[in-house]
Amino acid sequence: MRVRSLVFLLILTVVAYGAYAQTKLTDFPAGTTAMAYRITTDKLTTPQTLTLTVTGLPGGRYQIKMTTEATGTPDELGVFGFLFGATSVASGMANVDFGPISALLAHRSDLTPNEDYILPGGGTFHAGDKVAIAGISCLSGVYTDPAHPDTRTTLAFSLVKPVFVSPLIKVEEKRSGKWVTTFLLELTAYSFTPAAG
């Protein structure tokens, strides 16, 4: 039970974390929105799965269900190893400051593809092309932080559909002159079932 409580607490921390939470809970419509993500890291041999379900209930209430699944060695499935993909702030993303990204999230529908944006603190975001991820229209781009020039993060913002976690977060580090992916979270499935009646 202690591990389950820890899992829930850490996942709630992630959901509240500014870089991940793309949509306010009140933006989800009545009915059930289901999102599935694949998480890979340079620390795990097998991808993890994160499933999020948001159900809009009568009276302005919501139900959230979150599950994670992973397969690996005892070391990989230790509390922090298993949760690495979900928490990500430990290890692989320690050099990523997502504070400046909050302004982009708030104005993501105003971003123009193939434009550069200077962020608070001196970081930059290069907006790329619009892409479809799991059937959702997104704007993808690369965030760089001058304090960590050997790290870059590719992010995708959902432009139309509400998502609880960014459809794509890819962190790369430059190692021996080559970019190596240390963390990848990608939306693999998205569905919406309207409320009955």
Summary of the structure (lengths in Angstrom):
residues: 197
radius of gyration: 16.9
end to end distance: 37.7
largest distance: 58.8
contacts: 610
relative contact order: 0.20
helix: 23%
strand: 45%
